[in-house]
Amino acid sequence: MQAFNVQGMTCGHCVKAVTRAVQEQDVNAQVEVDLAGKQVRVQSALPAEQLLAAIREEGYEAEQA
């Protein structure tokens, strides 16, 4: 499980956008979003940089936790 700190998430739409962005890279990825804690946990075989790039493309600031 990889963890990322993601800034800018404020609502359910943000959760869906981040989840969709990750799953477009890996359809089998399991994504858990903690909106209040601004953290996203992803179970995926993809490298962290690829996942971070997908989240950033949605317009969020993201870094590995």
Sequence and secondary structure as in RCSB ss.txt:
>XXXX:A:sequence
MQAFNVQGMTCGHCVKAVTRAVQEQDVNAQVEVDLAGKQVRVQSALPAEQLLAAIREEGYEAEQA
>XXXX:A:secstr
 EEEEEES  SHHHHHHHHHHHHHH TT EEEEETTTTEEEEE SS HHHHHHHHHHTT EEEE 
